Amino acid sequence: MRISNLRDCPDFADQIADRGWHAWWTQSGVPLSAYRAGLELMMSGEGIPVAFVAHDGAAYLGSALLIDNDLDERPHYGPWIAALWVEPQARRQGLAEALIDAARAQAKRLGIDLCYLCATPENSPYYEARGFSRIESDVAGVHIFTIAST
């Protein structure tokens, strides 16, 4: 298993878009093609936004994004670790933590000391158990967390 920058493995972009769109955007009115187009920025630059992919060779296992804003209600926070996804068969193997760590490391390389994340109340214990600190509760139905860059 390996964590790579999507820029180095662009063949995974369609799978990342598919998982993210189906998990969080199907009711938004944003078409899958527009969500997928947003990944193009992540394959062309060096900073933020950036996407990370967990893979075993050509097999997609999961992904996470580091983006400027993940919550319209809090535009002054950023960057955000967002769209964390691990394929069901690959869960409980540390991939989510590895993807989070890749995003935190990228933030640190860019001179950013703190990352944000939003999570539903039911998913919040996962992040709290991994060192995230809740700074706000029930903002548009999610809790907001911070964690230091590494």
Secondary structure, DSSP 8 states (H G I E B T S, - for coil): -EEEEGGG-GGGHHHHHHHHIIIIITTSS--HHHHHHHHHHHHH-SSSSEEEEEEETTEEEEEEEEES-S-TT-TTS--EEEEEEE-GGGTTSSHHHHHHHHHHHHHHHTT--EEEEEE-TTTHHHHHTTT-EEEEEEETTEEEEEEE--
